[in-house]
Amino acid sequence: MKILFLHGWHSVPGGVKPTYLKDHGHEVINPKLDDDDFAAAVRTAQAEYDQHQPDVIAGSSRGGAIALNINSQNTPLVLLCPAWKNWGTVKTLKAYSLILHSRNDDVISFADSEELVGSSGLPSETLIEIGNDHRLADDESLSVMLWACNLLASGEKLPWLDDESQSPANLASNSKATSQEDASYICDACGEEIIIPLDVTEGTSQTYVEDCPVCCRANTIHVQIDDEGNAQVWAEPEQDYD
């Protein structure tokens, strides 16, 4: 997955949040944005978007305002405590986006995100209450950010549009798609346990062939992810061995 991450005011590329996404196997474009000239920051972000065509855009605080103000077509947005009232002219959020915000944020009011969702005509589940402060750098917030990026980049319909009883906060806390980053299978040829990464953006039912890193024999790998995000993985020989 390719993510354009737009940092906040007086922040720098390579911070905790983009590093977390990168450490979980994603390609992260994280440009330096001008702190003093908002229009220049928007131009930089637009150029990076046009060049890289990311699967999802994540914007933190002022970076969230920048994300709202670039022409990102149908690319989904994950906004972290977006400072949309402080910068820019765009006052609505496009569909198929998510906002993460702490009610204890003393920099950007949680009510600002409630207003943004309401004025955009989006369901209340678009706003996820998470974290203890403006930074959203705690483990739970980082995990939910990753989950949100994976969900939106997958192109699947947002689950609460199918079942309004399922809130994103509940899905995030219960979903192994957020916390289960790898799984294992037993090589049919040599009997070794092989650990593989999980990529929910590839869908809930996956089949592919890979060589065992121990014996180099080919296995057909099956991955099934249930509605709660629990992954079942097993292998079959890609061909019969003597």
VODRENFI-530569 format. One record per residue: residue in one letter; x, y, z of N, C-alpha, C in turn; residue number from 1. Coordinates in steps of 0.05 Angstrom, whole numbers. Last residue first. Example, Ala and Ser with C-alpha at 12.3 -4.5 7.8 and 13.67 -1.06 7.14 Angstrom:
<atoms>
{'s'; {257; -45; 142}; {273; -21; 143}; {258; 1; 157}; 2};
{'a'; {264; -114; 156}; {246; -90; 156}; {264; -66; 156}; 1};
</atoms>
This chain:
<atoms>
{'d'; {162; -733; -86}; {168; -762; -82}; {177; -766; -53}; 242};
{'y'; {108; -686; -84}; {137; -692; -81}; {140; -722; -76}; 241};
{'d'; {63; -651; -125}; {68; -674; -108}; {98; -679; -108}; 240};
{'q'; {60; -579; -120}; {61; -603; -135}; {68; -626; -117}; 239};
{'e'; {48; -546; -80}; {42; -536; -106}; {44; -558; -127}; 238};
{'p'; {17; -570; -21}; {39; -572; -40}; {31; -562; -68}; 237};
{'e'; {-14; -520; 19}; {-16; -545; 4}; {7; -546; -15}; 236};
{'a'; {-25; -487; 81}; {-10; -491; 57}; {-15; -518; 45}; 235};
{'w'; {-63; -435; 115}; {-54; -463; 112}; {-40; -465; 84}; 234};
{'v'; {-91; -391; 162}; {-72; -395; 140}; {-64; -424; 139}; 233};
{'q'; {-139; -347; 183}; {-132; -375; 182}; {-115; -379; 158}; 232};
{'a'; {-148; -289; 223}; {-137; -301; 199}; {-131; -330; 203}; 231};
{'n'; {-200; -247; 244}; {-183; -270; 251}; {-174; -284; 225}; 230};
{'g'; {-238; -207; 234}; {-210; -202; 228}; {-190; -224; 235}; 229};
{'e'; {-289; -220; 239}; {-277; -207; 262}; {-248; -202; 258}; 228};
{'d'; {-301; -246; 192}; {-313; -220; 196}; {-301; -205; 220}; 227};
{'d'; {-236; -277; 173}; {-265; -276; 179}; {-275; -248; 185}; 226};
{'i'; {-194; -291; 122}; {-198; -273; 144}; {-228; -270; 149}; 225};
{'q'; {-151; -340; 97}; {-179; -333; 100}; {-182; -315; 125}; 224};
{'v'; {-104; -360; 51}; {-109; -342; 74}; {-139; -335; 74}; 223};
{'h'; {-60; -409; 28}; {-88; -400; 30}; {-91; -383; 55}; 222};
{'i'; {-8; -423; -16}; {-16; -412; 10}; {-45; -402; 8}; 221};
{'t'; {25; -475; -43}; {2; -458; -48}; {-9; -449; -21}; 220};
{'n'; {97; -478; -45}; {72; -483; -31}; {50; -464; -41}; 219};
{'a'; {157; -505; -71}; {134; -486; -74}; {110; -496; -59}; 218};
{'r'; {218; -510; -34}; {196; -522; -48}; {172; -503; -49}; 217};
{'c'; {259; -489; -3}; {255; -478; -30}; {233; -492; -46}; 216};
{'c'; {267; -499; 49}; {273; -521; 31}; {269; -513; 1}; 215};
{'v'; {260; -446; 73}; {278; -467; 84}; {286; -487; 63}; 214};
{'p'; {223; -415; 48}; {250; -404; 52}; {270; -423; 63}; 213};
{'c'; {182; -442; -2}; {190; -444; 26}; {219; -433; 29}; 212};
{'d'; {154; -399; -50}; {174; -419; -43}; {180; -419; -14}; 211};
{'e'; {84; -391; -61}; {110; -380; -53}; {128; -403; -46}; 210};
{'v'; {23; -373; -91}; {44; -393; -89}; {70; -379; -80}; 209};
{'y'; {-42; -357; -62}; {-19; -351; -78}; {3; -372; -73}; 208};
{'t'; {-104; -332; -44}; {-89; -356; -52}; {-66; -348; -69}; 207};
{'q'; {-150; -303; 2}; {-126; -301; -15}; {-114; -328; -20}; 206};
{'s'; {-201; -266; 24}; {-196; -294; 15}; {-173; -292; -6}; 205};
{'t'; {-203; -213; 36}; {-207; -232; 58}; {-203; -261; 50}; 204};
{'g'; {-152; -170; 6}; {-178; -183; 8}; {-179; -203; 30}; 203};
{'e'; {-106; -141; 6}; {-109; -161; -15}; {-135; -176; -14}; 202};
{'t'; {-105; -112; 52}; {-113; -97; 28}; {-116; -116; 4}; 201};
{'v'; {-84; -143; 92}; {-114; -143; 88}; {-123; -128; 64}; 200};
{'d'; {-32; -182; 93}; {-39; -157; 80}; {-69; -157; 74}; 199};
{'l'; {14; -211; 138}; {-14; -210; 128}; {-18; -182; 116}; 198};
{'p'; {76; -246; 129}; {61; -222; 136}; {33; -224; 124}; 197};
{'i'; {91; -312; 155}; {87; -294; 133}; {72; -269; 142}; 196};
{'i'; {133; -363; 178}; {117; -340; 185}; {116; -321; 161}; 195};
{'i'; {131; -433; 177}; {140; -409; 163}; {121; -386; 170}; 194};
{'e'; {155; -490; 206}; {135; -470; 209}; {146; -444; 196}; 193};
{'e'; {173; -548; 165}; {180; -524; 181}; {157; -505; 183}; 192};
{'g'; {163; -591; 133}; {151; -591; 159}; {158; -567; 176}; 191};
{'c'; {179; -596; 80}; {199; -600; 101}; {188; -599; 129}; 190};
{'a'; {129; -595; 50}; {152; -611; 42}; {172; -617; 65}; 189};
{'d'; {92; -563; 72}; {84; -590; 67}; {108; -608; 61}; 188};
{'c'; {104; -518; 123}; {112; -526; 97}; {106; -556; 93}; 187};
{'i'; {53; -489; 158}; {72; -510; 159}; {78; -519; 131}; 186};
{'y'; {47; -418; 171}; {37; -443; 159}; {60; -464; 162}; 185};
{'s'; {26; -359; 207}; {46; -379; 199}; {32; -403; 186}; 184};
{'a'; {23; -286; 206}; {12; -313; 213}; {33; -333; 203}; 183};
{'d'; {20; -217; 224}; {31; -240; 211}; {17; -265; 220}; 182};
{'e'; {-10; -178; 250}; {6; -170; 227}; {19; -193; 212}; 181};
{'q'; {-63; -165; 283}; {-50; -189; 274}; {-36; -183; 248}; 180};
{'s'; {-87; -115; 292}; {-65; -123; 310}; {-51; -148; 300}; 179};
{'t'; {-122; -107; 248}; {-106; -85; 259}; {-82; -96; 274}; 178};
{'a'; {-146; -154; 237}; {-134; -140; 215}; {-117; -117; 224}; 177};
{'k'; {-170; -168; 283}; {-143; -178; 280}; {-130; -166; 256}; 176};
{'s'; {-213; -124; 315}; {-204; -135; 290}; {-175; -143; 291}; 175};
{'n'; {-231; -99; 360}; {-235; -127; 358}; {-221; -140; 335}; 174};
{'s'; {-221; -45; 353}; {-210; -58; 377}; {-212; -88; 376}; 173};
{'a'; {-246; -34; 305}; {-217; -30; 307}; {-206; -45; 331}; 172};
{'l'; {-299; -44; 315}; {-286; -60; 295}; {-255; -58; 299}; 171};
{'n'; {-309; -5; 353}; {-311; -33; 361}; {-297; -50; 341}; 170};
{'a'; {-301; 41; 322}; {-285; 37; 346}; {-285; 8; 355}; 169};
{'p'; {-339; 36; 281}; {-311; 33; 275}; {-293; 29; 299}; 168};
{'s'; {-396; -3; 301}; {-381; 22; 301}; {-352; 17; 294}; 167};
{'q'; {-449; -35; 278}; {-420; -39; 280}; {-406; -12; 279}; 166};
{'s'; {-500; -23; 268}; {-494; -30; 295}; {-464; -34; 300}; 165};
{'e'; {-506; -15; 214}; {-502; 9; 230}; {-496; 2; 260}; 164};
{'d'; {-480; -48; 164}; {-492; -55; 190}; {-486; -32; 209}; 163};
{'d'; {-463; -22; 119}; {-479; -46; 116}; {-493; -53; 142}; 162};
{'l'; {-435; 20; 138}; {-456; 26; 118}; {-473; 2; 113}; 161};
{'w'; {-397; -2; 170}; {-421; 9; 184}; {-442; 19; 164}; 160};
{'p'; {-356; -17; 133}; {-374; -37; 145}; {-399; -26; 158}; 159};
{'l'; {-347; 12; 70}; {-344; 16; 99}; {-365; -1; 114}; 158};
{'k'; {-329; -33; 19}; {-349; -15; 30}; {-345; -13; 60}; 157};
{'e'; {-260; -36; -1}; {-285; -48; 8}; {-304; -27; 20}; 156};
{'g'; {-212; -14; -13}; {-234; -9; -32}; {-260; -22; -23}; 155};
{'s'; {-167; -15; 17}; {-176; -40; 6}; {-199; -37; -14}; 154};
{'a'; {-159; 35; 38}; {-143; 28; 14}; {-153; 2; 1}; 153};
{'l'; {-191; 33; 83}; {-199; 50; 61}; {-184; 43; 35}; 152};
{'l'; {-164; -7; 114}; {-192; -10; 107}; {-199; 7; 83}; 151};
{'n'; {-112; 14; 121}; {-116; -12; 108}; {-145; -15; 98}; 150};
{'c'; {-124; 62; 149}; {-111; 63; 122}; {-115; 37; 107}; 149};
{'a'; {-147; 40; 195}; {-163; 58; 178}; {-151; 59; 150}; 148};
{'w'; {-104; 11; 217}; {-129; -3; 209}; {-145; 14; 190}; 147};
{'l'; {-70; 54; 228}; {-62; 33; 209}; {-86; 18; 199}; 146};
{'m'; {-100; 80; 267}; {-92; 94; 243}; {-85; 74; 221}; 145};
{'v'; {-102; 40; 306}; {-127; 47; 293}; {-121; 63; 267}; 144};
{'s'; {-48; 41; 322}; {-60; 16; 311}; {-86; 22; 296}; 143};
{'l'; {-43; 92; 342}; {-27; 84; 319}; {-39; 59; 305}; 142};
{'s'; {-78; 88; 386}; {-83; 107; 364}; {-68; 100; 339}; 141};
{'e'; {-51; 50; 417}; {-78; 44; 407}; {-85; 63; 383}; 140};
{'d'; {-1; 74; 429}; {-2; 49; 413}; {-30; 44; 401}; 139};
{'d'; {0; 146; 417}; {-1; 122; 434}; {-6; 97; 417}; 138};
{'a'; {-4; 191; 387}; {20; 175; 384}; {21; 151; 402}; 137};
{'l'; {-39; 236; 383}; {-47; 209; 375}; {-23; 191; 369}; 136};
{'r'; {-32; 290; 397}; {-12; 276; 381}; {-21; 250; 369}; 135};
{'h'; {-72; 310; 430}; {-72; 318; 402}; {-53; 301; 385}; 134};
{'d'; {-94; 254; 472}; {-85; 282; 468}; {-83; 287; 437}; 133};
{'n'; {-111; 202; 476}; {-113; 219; 500}; {-104; 248; 496}; 132};
{'g'; {-150; 159; 431}; {-127; 173; 441}; {-133; 191; 465}; 131};
{'i'; {-211; 170; 394}; {-188; 153; 402}; {-167; 171; 414}; 130};
{'e'; {-269; 167; 358}; {-257; 179; 383}; {-235; 160; 393}; 129};
{'i'; {-278; 175; 292}; {-271; 155; 312}; {-257; 170; 335}; 128};
{'l'; {-326; 193; 245}; {-308; 204; 266}; {-304; 183; 288}; 127};
{'t'; {-361; 163; 216}; {-337; 173; 202}; {-317; 184; 222}; 126};
{'e'; {-405; 153; 246}; {-383; 134; 248}; {-358; 142; 233}; 125};
{'s'; {-442; 190; 229}; {-427; 196; 253}; {-403; 178; 257}; 124};
{'p'; {-441; 198; 157}; {-450; 184; 182}; {-431; 190; 205}; 123};
{'l'; {-441; 265; 127}; {-430; 237; 130}; {-440; 225; 156}; 122};
{'g'; {-450; 317; 114}; {-471; 298; 110}; {-462; 269; 112}; 121};
{'s'; {-414; 356; 126}; {-409; 340; 102}; {-430; 320; 95}; 120};
{'s'; {-429; 375; 174}; {-433; 393; 152}; {-428; 379; 125}; 119};
{'g'; {-413; 330; 206}; {-441; 338; 204}; {-446; 355; 179}; 118};
{'v'; {-357; 331; 201}; {-372; 307; 193}; {-401; 315; 188}; 117};
{'l'; {-346; 382; 223}; {-337; 375; 195}; {-353; 351; 185}; 116};
{'e'; {-365; 377; 275}; {-377; 396; 257}; {-371; 389; 228}; 115};
{'e'; {-330; 339; 295}; {-359; 333; 295}; {-373; 352; 275}; 114};
{'s'; {-284; 368; 292}; {-287; 345; 275}; {-316; 336; 273}; 113};
{'d'; {-294; 408; 330}; {-289; 416; 302}; {-293; 392; 283}; 112};
{'a'; {-299; 380; 377}; {-323; 390; 365}; {-319; 400; 336}; 111};
{'f'; {-246; 373; 391}; {-261; 350; 381}; {-287; 359; 367}; 110};
{'s'; {-203; 426; 375}; {-226; 417; 389}; {-239; 393; 375}; 109};
{'i'; {-135; 423; 379}; {-157; 425; 360}; {-181; 412; 373}; 108};
{'v'; {-112; 423; 432}; {-102; 440; 410}; {-123; 445; 389}; 107};
{'d'; {-129; 386; 467}; {-130; 414; 476}; {-118; 433; 456}; 106};
{'d'; {-165; 328; 464}; {-147; 345; 449}; {-151; 374; 458}; 105};
{'n'; {-200; 292; 486}; {-183; 307; 505}; {-163; 326; 490}; 104};
{'r'; {-222; 265; 445}; {-239; 284; 458}; {-224; 302; 478}; 103};
{'s'; {-181; 256; 388}; {-184; 252; 417}; {-203; 273; 429}; 102};
{'h'; {-196; 227; 325}; {-193; 251; 342}; {-197; 243; 371}; 101};
{'l'; {-196; 210; 258}; {-189; 201; 285}; {-184; 226; 302}; 100};
{'i'; {-240; 204; 204}; {-226; 222; 221}; {-221; 208; 248}; 99};
{'l'; {-243; 179; 137}; {-246; 174; 166}; {-230; 196; 180}; 98};
{'s'; {-281; 170; 76}; {-259; 181; 91}; {-264; 176; 120}; 97};
{'y'; {-324; 167; 40}; {-303; 146; 41}; {-278; 156; 53}; 96};
{'a'; {-336; 235; 18}; {-344; 208; 27}; {-321; 189; 26}; 95};
{'k'; {-299; 293; 38}; {-311; 276; 18}; {-317; 249; 31}; 94};
{'l'; {-317; 346; 80}; {-300; 322; 77}; {-314; 304; 57}; 93};
{'t'; {-313; 418; 77}; {-328; 392; 77}; {-308; 370; 71}; 92};
{'k'; {-286; 464; 71}; {-300; 461; 96}; {-317; 435; 96}; 91};
{'v'; {-228; 494; 46}; {-247; 472; 43}; {-259; 465; 70}; 90};
{'t'; {-190; 532; 56}; {-216; 541; 49}; {-237; 519; 47}; 89};
{'g'; {-136; 537; 106}; {-150; 528; 82}; {-178; 538; 79}; 88};
{'w'; {-135; 529; 177}; {-121; 533; 151}; {-139; 523; 128}; 87};
{'n'; {-170; 523; 220}; {-147; 541; 223}; {-134; 548; 196}; 86};
{'k'; {-207; 485; 209}; {-217; 512; 215}; {-194; 533; 216}; 85};
{'w'; {-177; 439; 203}; {-190; 450; 179}; {-201; 478; 184}; 84};
{'a'; {-139; 404; 228}; {-142; 433; 235}; {-155; 448; 212}; 83};
{'p'; {-157; 339; 249}; {-152; 358; 227}; {-158; 387; 235}; 82};
{'c'; {-141; 290; 278}; {-145; 316; 291}; {-142; 339; 271}; 81};
{'l'; {-124; 260; 221}; {-118; 257; 250}; {-120; 285; 262}; 80};
{'l'; {-157; 228; 168}; {-149; 254; 180}; {-146; 250; 210}; 79};
{'v'; {-151; 195; 112}; {-151; 189; 140}; {-139; 214; 154}; 78};
{'l'; {-185; 192; 50}; {-170; 207; 69}; {-173; 195; 97}; 77};
{'p'; {-182; 161; -16}; {-193; 164; 11}; {-174; 179; 29}; 76};
{'t'; {-186; 189; -80}; {-168; 176; -61}; {-179; 181; -32}; 75};
{'n'; {-213; 213; -121}; {-228; 193; -105}; {-210; 180; -84}; 74};
{'q'; {-179; 274; -119}; {-198; 257; -134}; {-214; 239; -116}; 73};
{'s'; {-149; 310; -93}; {-142; 282; -90}; {-162; 263; -102}; 72};
{'n'; {-126; 370; -92}; {-144; 355; -110}; {-136; 326; -110}; 71};
{'i'; {-122; 394; -25}; {-110; 386; -50}; {-131; 371; -67}; 70};
{'n'; {-148; 405; 23}; {-146; 426; 3}; {-131; 419; -22}; 69};
{'l'; {-146; 362; 58}; {-172; 371; 48}; {-170; 390; 25}; 68};
{'a'; {-91; 361; 68}; {-103; 339; 54}; {-131; 346; 42}; 67};
{'i'; {-86; 407; 98}; {-74; 406; 72}; {-86; 384; 55}; 66};
{'a'; {-113; 391; 144}; {-124; 413; 128}; {-112; 413; 100}; 65};
{'g'; {-77; 351; 160}; {-105; 344; 153}; {-118; 365; 137}; 64};
{'g'; {-33; 381; 172}; {-31; 363; 149}; {-59; 353; 140}; 63};
{'r'; {-50; 403; 219}; {-48; 421; 196}; {-46; 404; 170}; 62};
{'s'; {-66; 339; 237}; {-70; 367; 246}; {-70; 386; 222}; 61};
{'s'; {-43; 296; 188}; {-44; 300; 217}; {-45; 330; 223}; 60};
{'g'; {-68; 253; 139}; {-60; 280; 146}; {-64; 286; 175}; 59};
{'a'; {-60; 205; 89}; {-63; 210; 118}; {-53; 238; 124}; 58};
{'i'; {-89; 177; 33}; {-75; 201; 43}; {-81; 203; 73}; 57};
{'v'; {-80; 118; -7}; {-94; 133; 14}; {-76; 156; 23}; 56};
{'d'; {-50; 105; -51}; {-75; 90; -46}; {-92; 104; -25}; 55};
{'p'; {-20; 158; -91}; {-22; 140; -68}; {-50; 127; -67}; 54};
{'q'; {10; 181; -138}; {-16; 169; -139}; {-21; 149; -116}; 53};
{'h'; {59; 207; -145}; {59; 180; -134}; {32; 166; -135}; 52};
{'q'; {50; 258; -170}; {72; 241; -178}; {69; 212; -170}; 51};
{'d'; {6; 279; -145}; {5; 275; -174}; {27; 256; -183}; 50};
{'y'; {25; 281; -91}; {2; 265; -98}; {2; 259; -128}; 49};
{'e'; {66; 317; -97}; {73; 290; -88}; {49; 271; -95}; 48};
{'a'; {37; 363; -113}; {58; 352; -130}; {65; 323; -123}; 47};
{'q'; {6; 371; -67}; {-7; 365; -93}; {13; 352; -112}; 46};
{'a'; {45; 383; -29}; {29; 360; -25}; {16; 351; -52}; 45};
{'t'; {63; 432; -51}; {81; 410; -47}; {66; 383; -45}; 44};
{'r'; {16; 463; -49}; {29; 457; -74}; {48; 433; -72}; 43};
{'v'; {8; 465; 7}; {-12; 452; -10}; {1; 445; -37}; 42};
{'a'; {53; 496; 20}; {50; 468; 31}; {30; 452; 14}; 41};
{'a'; {40; 543; -4}; {64; 529; -13}; {62; 500; -4}; 40};
{'a'; {-4; 558; 26}; {-8; 553; -3}; {16; 537; -14}; 39};
{'f'; {19; 567; 76}; {1; 545; 72}; {-3; 538; 43}; 38};
{'d'; {79; 581; 98}; {63; 588; 75}; {45; 564; 69}; 37};
{'d'; {104; 561; 143}; {96; 589; 143}; {78; 596; 120}; 36};
{'d'; {120; 508; 136}; {105; 515; 161}; {93; 543; 159}; 35};
{'d'; {119; 466; 81}; {126; 493; 90}; {108; 500; 114}; 34};
{'l'; {135; 398; 90}; {115; 418; 83}; {122; 445; 96}; 33};
{'k'; {168; 344; 64}; {171; 367; 81}; {152; 388; 72}; 32};
{'p'; {131; 282; 51}; {146; 306; 44}; {148; 327; 66}; 31};
{'n'; {128; 221; 50}; {126; 239; 73}; {141; 264; 68}; 30};
{'i'; {101; 162; 30}; {112; 187; 19}; {107; 209; 40}; 29};
{'v'; {112; 97; 46}; {102; 122; 56}; {117; 145; 43}; 28};
{'e'; {93; 32; 36}; {109; 54; 24}; {97; 80; 32}; 27};
{'h'; {89; -12; 92}; {77; 4; 71}; {97; 25; 61}; 26};
{'g'; {105; -44; 135}; {108; -54; 108}; {97; -37; 86}; 25};
{'h'; {105; -22; 184}; {85; -44; 179}; {83; -51; 150}; 24};
{'d'; {140; 19; 182}; {149; -5; 196}; {130; -29; 192}; 23};
{'k'; {107; 58; 158}; {129; 46; 143}; {138; 20; 156}; 22};
{'l'; {73; 70; 202}; {62; 59; 177}; {84; 45; 160}; 21};
{'y'; {112; 90; 237}; {95; 67; 245}; {84; 54; 220}; 20};
{'t'; {130; 135; 209}; {148; 112; 215}; {133; 87; 222}; 19};
{'p'; {85; 167; 211}; {93; 156; 185}; {113; 133; 189}; 18};
{'k'; {84; 174; 270}; {62; 162; 255}; {71; 152; 227}; 17};
{'v'; {134; 197; 287}; {124; 171; 298}; {104; 158; 280}; 16};
{'g'; {167; 225; 228}; {157; 225; 255}; {146; 197; 263}; 15};
{'g'; {187; 236; 177}; {199; 215; 193}; {191; 213; 222}; 14};
{'p'; {184; 307; 171}; {182; 280; 160}; {196; 260; 178}; 13};
{'v'; {160; 345; 228}; {180; 340; 207}; {174; 312; 195}; 12};
{'s'; {121; 401; 252}; {130; 374; 253}; {149; 369; 230}; 11};
{'h'; {101; 451; 247}; {125; 449; 262}; {132; 419; 268}; 10};
{'w'; {38; 422; 234}; {54; 446; 236}; {77; 442; 255}; 9};
{'g'; {41; 352; 210}; {29; 376; 222}; {48; 400; 223}; 8};
{'h'; {48; 316; 147}; {54; 322; 175}; {41; 348; 184}; 7};
{'l'; {19; 270; 107}; {23; 299; 109}; {25; 307; 139}; 6};
{'f'; {33; 214; 70}; {29; 224; 97}; {37; 253; 99}; 5};
{'l'; {8; 172; 24}; {18; 199; 26}; {12; 210; 54}; 4};
{'i'; {21; 104; 17}; {8; 124; 33}; {23; 151; 30}; 3};
{'k'; {10; 45; -16}; {25; 70; -18}; {9; 92; -3}; 2};
{'m'; {17; -24; 0}; {0; 0; 0}; {18; 25; 0}; 1};
</atoms>
